[in-house]
Amino acid sequence: MVRPPHGHRQPLARAPSGLVTSPFTELLASKIRTALEQDWQNVIAVSEFIHANVEESSKEFACSARLTTELEHHGFTVEHGVAGMDTAFRASFGSPSAASTVAFVCEYDGLPPYGQSCGHNVVAAASYGAALALRPFADDLDLRVLVIGTPAEEGVGGKYILGDAGIFDDVDFAASIYPGMDDISASRTLAAHRLTIEAFGEPAHGAAHPELGVNALDGIILGFSAMAMLRPNLPPTARIHGIIEEGGIHPQVVPDYARATVVVRAADLIELAEVRSRVTRAFEQAIEAVGARSTVTPAQRCAEAVLGIEALAGLFDNALRVVGRTPQSTDQVAGAWSTDAGALSRRVPYLQPQIKMTTRSVPPHSHAFHAASVGPDAESCISDSAIALAAMAAEYASDPMVRAEVGSQFRQATTGRP
């Protein structure tokens, strides 16, 4: 159940970015809570369904169907399979000629066998709840509300594909939340690039004449050791990690082929290129050292850090305070992740704040995080996030000065011109 109307909590605060918070939005916040409470059991049922039905990237058929069925039931017009992605969708409520269009973004893929260990059920439920809570006020706000389902965040990156296909072209701003350890309106993300590293050796009998073989697996293992030696000398914002995906077929045969996947992360594309180059050289030289040949193949797409728009972060900061949370400043070192929203944030103003759901001992991408993605703390995260997202959208739609400032900051960030 949604918590009571929070009468004991502090009112909507003034925006730290210098924007004036509309008194209309302060009055609307309590109505948004009431609207969410009316649909609360349904919102939580959707979250629990996604949590219980963990589907791999691009195969989220049950979760996508549940979301679209619920949205249609609540009066949204749904386009299925948009951008050629079977499990993507775009749901719309309100007039296409409305003065403003906001998109709440859903993610719903999981990470088998680790479950919903990034809390995508919470992400989806918060966006779904925000849309339902805002729906009764859309006409008065002259606002069109979209819910866009973006598959495969953990895989190919649905937001790349939907962005390229123009699904967000008529959106004034888009938003989604991420559950984590802190409340951070301007949450930091990292650029990231995935590398496929292959080593080619020669097979031989592992006991009779191993000296006639070339051990490709040894080259990959030595590469991981070399990469580990890099870590103390990298920028504090860089992260390098990976797995060995193939290391031979039979233990009695010297492995003639081995393959690893490594993810390189950094603060921005410039830092990423430098770190990627050093990791590539480390593996190439390690594999060469054992007498094998190597290929390093970068993924086609490179994740960019989400482009920050201070005006949007300020609006959400205010909205978090109205639900009784105390947002923290952006963490410059630890706790960042990478997302397919980075490229999208250069097409449309995008906000992806972090909302506290767990203690600091529960890491994302773990069984413990999956377990934490249902229950009272997860429900609190969903409730507060949905109200804050809806309040932010209401403030944006009701104040032309806010809309102008968001647009100006976005143009400055993307083109250098306000």
N, C-alpha and C positions, 0 to 999 in steps of 0.2 A: 504493500500500500504506500502511496505517496505520503510523505510526511505532512503534518499540518501546515497551514498557510504561512508559517514562518513569521508570525507577528512580532516575535521577540528579536528578529534579526535586523541588521542595519539596512537603511534604504539605499537605493541606487546612488552610487557615488559620482562625483564629477569626473569626467574623462581626463586621464593624465596627459593625453595628447593635446589638450587645450580646447577640444570640442565641447560644446555645451550640451549636457544631457537634457533631453526633452522632458518636461513634466508629464506629457502625455504618456511617455514610455514608463515612467514611474507608476502611473495609475494602471497601465496595461499589464505590468508585471504580475500583479495579483490575479488578474483575469487569466493570464497565461497559465498560472499554477492551477487555477480551477479547471480550465479546459484540459490540462494534462491529467488531472486527477480523474476526470470522467472517462478517459481512455487508458488509464494506468494499467489495469489488469491485462489489457490487450498488448500494450507495449512490452510488458514484462514477459508475456507469453511468447512474443516474437523473439525476444532475447534468449529465452530458455530453449526455444526450438532450434535456433542457430547454434547455440552452445551444445545441444545434444546431437545435432546432425552436422558433424565436422566433415566438410567437403573440400577436396583439393582445389587448387587454383584452376579456373576455367571449367570446373565440373560442379559448380554450386547450384545444381538444378533444383533441389528441394528448397534451399534457402531463398533463392531468387523467386521461386514460385510462391513461397509463403509471403514474402514481402509484397509482391505485386498483387496477390489476391487480397491481402489486407488493405492495401492502398486503394484498389478498385472499390472495395466494400465501403471505404470512407469517402468516396466521391471523387477520387483522383482519376484522371484519364491516363492510361498507361500504354506506353510504346514498349513492346517486347523485342529482345534481340537486337538492340540498336548497335550501330557501328559494326555489324557482322559478328558480334559476340553473343553467343546463345544465352548466356546468363546475365547479360547487361540489360538495363531498363532505364526508362525515363518517364517519371510520373509527374503530372501537372495538375495544379488546382489554381483557378483564377484565370482572368482574361489575358490572352497574349498581348493585348494592347495596354496592359497595366503599366504604370509609371516605373515600377521597379520589378526586377525578377531576381529571386534568391534561390540558390540550389543547396540543399542539404545532401551530403554525399554519404552513401552507405558502402561499407565493405563487409564481406561475409564469407570469404574463404578462410580455411583453417590450415593448420600445419600438422597433419597426421605424421607420427603418432603422438604429437604433443598437444593435440586438441586445439581449442581456441586460446592458444597461448600468447596471442597478441591482443586478445579481447575484442575481436572484430564483431562479436555479437553485441558488445556494449557500444561500439562505434555505430553499428547499424541501428540499434534501438534508440540511441540518443538522437540521431538524425530523423528517424521515423517519428519519434515522440515530439520533436521540435516542429515538424511539419503538421502533425495533428493538432498540436496546441495553438499553432498560428493560424490554422485554416479558418476558424470562425471570424477572424479579424481581417482577412485578406482583402475583402471588398472595401472596408473602411480605410484601410491603409493604401489602397490602390496598388496592391502587391500580388504578383504571381508567385506561387510557392512550387518549387520543383523538388522532387526527390530523385536523385540519379544513382542507380546501382552500378558500381564499378567493380567488376570481378578481378580476380587474380592479382591482388596487391602483392601477395607473396610470390607470384610467378612472373608472367610476362608483363604485368603492369597494365591493368585495364584503363587507367587514366591516360596513359600515352595514346592508346588506340582511340578512346572516346574523344580526347582532345583533338587528335589529328582529323577525326571525322566531323568536327564542328558541333558536337553535342553540347558544348558549353558556350557556343558563340553568342547566344542571346542572353547570357547570364551576367548580371551586374556584379555579384560576388557569390562565392561558394565557400562552404565551410563544412568541417567535420571535426570530431574530437578524437583524442587518443587517451585511453586509460593508462595511468602510470603511477609514479610515486609522489608527484607534486602537482600543485595547481600552477600552471605557467601559461599565461595567455599568449605570449610570444615565444612559444617553445622552439628550441633550436633543432634543426635537422642537418644531416650531413649529405654531401654529394657521395655517390657510390658507383662503382663499376665492377662487374663480375668478369673474371678471367677463367677461361678453360685452359688448363696446362696439360699437355700430353708429352709423354716420354716414350721413345721408340728404341728398343734394344735388340738383343738376339737371344733366342731360346737355346737352352742346353740342359742336359741332365744335371739336376741339382747336386748329385753326389759323384757320379762317374767322371764328368768333365765340366764342372761349373766354370772353369777358366776359359772355356770356349764360348761362353755366353756373355751377354751384356745385360746387366740387371736394371731394367727401366724403373722398377719400384725403388731401388736404392737412390736413383737420381731424384725422384719425387720426395722421398723422405729427407734427403740431404737439402733439397730446396726448402722444405718446411723449417728445417733447422736454421738455414741461412736467413729465412724470413723472420724467424724469432729473434735473431741477432740484430735485425734492423730496428725492432720496436723501441729500444731505449733512445735511439737517435732520430725518431720521427717527431713531428709536431704533436703537441698534446691533443689536438683535435683529430688526429689520424687513427684509424682502426684497420687492422689487417687480420684476416682469419679465413679458414677454409676447411675443406674435408678432402680425403682421398676417396674417389668414387670407384676406381678400378685399380687393382694391384696384382693382377695375375689370375690364372685359371686353375692351375694344379700346383700344389706345394712342392712336388718333386721336379718341377720345371722352372728354370730361371725365368722370371717374368720378362717377357719381351715387349710388353705394353703396360703402361700405367697412366692414369688420368686423375687430375685433381681439379677442384673448383675453388677459387679464392675470391673473396670479396675485399675490395680496397675502398676505404671510406676516408673522406677528408672534409675540411670546412667549406671548400669551394672548388671549382673546376681547375683552377691554377694549381692549388696544393694537391689536388687529386692526381693531376698529370705527373707531377714530380714523384709522388709516392708510388704510383702505378709503374713508372719507369724503373724505380729501384727494386720493386718486387719482381718485375719481369726479368731484370738482369740477374737477380739472385737465383731464380729458378733456372734460367738458361745456363748460367755458369755451373750450377750444381749438377744439372743433368749432363752437361758436357764433361764434367770432371769424372763421371763414372763411365764415360765412353759412349753414352747414348745420344740420340738426337732429340730435339725438343721443338714443339710449336706452342706458342701462347696466343690464344684467340680471344680478344675482348668481345663482350656481349654487344649486340647491335645498338642497344640504348644505354645511355649513361644517366643515372639518376642525379638530378640537381637538387641542391638545398632549396627548401621552400622560400620563396621571396617574401620577406616580411613587409607588411603594410601597417605602419604604426597606428593609423586611424582605426583600422579594424581591430587590432589588438587592444586599443584603448576602449572601444565599445564593449568588447567581450570582458575586459577587466572589470568594467562597471557592472556588467550583467552578473559576473561571478560574485561580486560583493552583495548583490541583492538576494542571492540564495545563501548568503552566510559564509562564503569561502574567502580566504585571504590569499590572493595570487602572489606568487613569488617572482622575482626577477629572472630573466633568462639565464640558464646555467650555461656558462661558456666552456665547460670542460666535459663533464660527465653526463650520462643519461640521454644522449641524443640518438636518434635513429635515422634511417633513410626511408624514402617513400616515393611512389610514382606520382605524387602530387607536385613535385618540384617543377617539372616541365609545365604542368597545368597552371601553376601559379604565375607563369609568364604569359599566359593567355588571358587569364581572368583573375581579379583579386581573390586570394584564397587564404583562409585562416585554418590552421590545424593545431589548436592548443592542446596541452596535456592536462588531464584532470586526475586528481589524486584518487586512486582506488585501493592501492596496496601499501603495506609498510615497505620500508627500504630493504628488507631482507627477501623480498619476493621478486625475482628477476623476470622480465618478459621472456617469451619463448621458452617457458618451462612448464612442467606439469603443475607446479604450484600456482602459476599465473592462470592457467586454465581453470583450476579449482576456484580461484578468487574471482573469476569473471561471472559467477552467479552468487546470489546471496545478498545480505543487507548492504555491504559496502559497494557492490556492483550496482545495486538498485539506487543507492544514493548518488553514485556517479552518473547513472543514466538520467535520473530525475533532475539533478542540478544542471547537467549539461544541456538537456533538452530545453529547460526554462531559459538558460543563459543564451543558447543559440537563437531561440525564438525572440527573446528580448532584444538581442543585438539586431536581428533582422527588422524588428518593429521600429527601433530607433533609426536605423538606416532609411527605412521607407518613409518615416514621418518627418524627416528633417532634410530639406534640400541642401543645407550647408554641409551636413555630414556626407551626403552623397557626392557633393562636389569635392570635398577634401579627400575622400577615398579615391575618387577618380584621378585627382591631381597627383596624389602620392604614387598611385600605380603607374601613371604615365611617366613620372619622374624616374621611377625605379626601372622601367622597361625601355624607355627611350632617351632618358636624360633631359626631357622637357616636361615641365608641369602642365 
